[in-house]
Amino acid sequence: MSVLTLRLPSEVEKKIRIKADIEHRSLSEQIKKYVMDGMLSEQFPDLPLSFVKETIQAKKEIESGLGKNYEFGIIR
């Protein structure tokens, strides 16, 4: 992992610090989250970010064995 120095306007930094505190993350972790979200948004510009994240989560759950087959037309 490399170290990167990032200069932000103080107002932006304060907003990120507030969000980081709410989400129980460090400032660095919050910035990393925003960068990753931005990269996903650019990779899938026509899809809502929440849909992309939920799809990735579902794929990871299936890979870890938590997924279940859905039987169409059967309500239990």
C-alpha positions as CSV (number, residue, x, y, z in Angstrom):
1,M,0.0,0.0,0.0
2,S,1.3,3.4,-0.8
3,V,0.8,6.7,1.0
4,L,-0.8,9.6,-0.8
5,T,-1.1,13.2,0.4
6,L,-4.3,14.8,-0.4
7,R,-5.2,18.5,0.0
8,L,-8.8,19.3,0.4
9,P,-10.6,22.6,1.1
10,S,-11.3,22.8,4.8
11,E,-15.1,22.8,4.3
12,V,-14.9,19.5,2.3
13,E,-12.6,18.0,5.0
14,K,-15.1,18.9,7.7
15,K,-18.0,17.3,5.9
16,I,-15.9,14.1,5.3
17,R,-14.9,14.0,9.0
18,I,-18.6,14.3,10.0
19,K,-19.6,11.5,7.7
20,A,-16.6,9.4,8.9
21,D,-17.6,9.9,12.5
22,I,-21.2,8.9,11.8
23,E,-20.1,5.8,10.0
24,H,-17.5,4.9,12.6
25,R,-14.6,5.2,10.1
26,S,-11.3,7.0,10.1
27,L,-10.9,9.9,7.7
28,S,-8.7,7.8,5.5
29,E,-11.3,5.0,5.4
30,Q,-14.1,7.4,4.5
31,I,-12.0,8.9,1.7
32,K,-11.2,5.4,0.4
33,K,-15.0,4.6,0.4
34,Y,-15.8,7.7,-1.6
35,V,-13.0,6.9,-4.1
36,M,-14.3,3.3,-4.5
37,D,-17.9,4.5,-4.9
38,G,-16.8,7.0,-7.5
39,M,-14.9,4.3,-9.4
40,L,-18.0,2.1,-9.3
41,S,-20.2,5.0,-10.5
42,E,-17.9,5.6,-13.5
43,Q,-17.7,1.9,-14.3
44,F,-21.5,1.5,-14.3
45,P,-22.8,5.0,-15.2
46,D,-26.3,3.9,-16.1
47,L,-27.0,2.1,-12.9
48,P,-27.8,3.5,-9.4
49,L,-24.8,3.0,-7.1
50,S,-27.0,1.2,-4.5
51,F,-28.0,-1.4,-7.2
52,V,-24.3,-2.0,-8.1
53,K,-23.3,-2.4,-4.5
54,E,-26.2,-4.7,-3.7
55,T,-25.4,-6.8,-6.8
56,I,-21.7,-7.1,-5.7
57,Q,-22.8,-8.1,-2.2
58,A,-25.2,-10.7,-3.5
59,K,-22.4,-12.2,-5.7
60,K,-20.1,-12.4,-2.6
61,E,-22.9,-14.0,-0.6
62,I,-23.3,-16.7,-3.3
63,E,-19.6,-17.3,-3.5
64,S,-19.5,-17.8,0.3
65,G,-22.3,-20.3,0.3
66,L,-25.0,-18.1,1.7
67,G,-27.1,-18.0,-1.4
68,K,-30.3,-20.0,-1.9
69,N,-32.0,-21.0,-5.2
70,Y,-35.2,-19.2,-5.8
71,E,-38.1,-21.3,-7.2
72,F,-40.2,-19.1,-9.4
73,G,-44.0,-19.4,-8.9
74,I,-43.8,-21.1,-5.5
75,I,-44.8,-19.1,-2.4
76,R,-44.1,-20.6,1.0
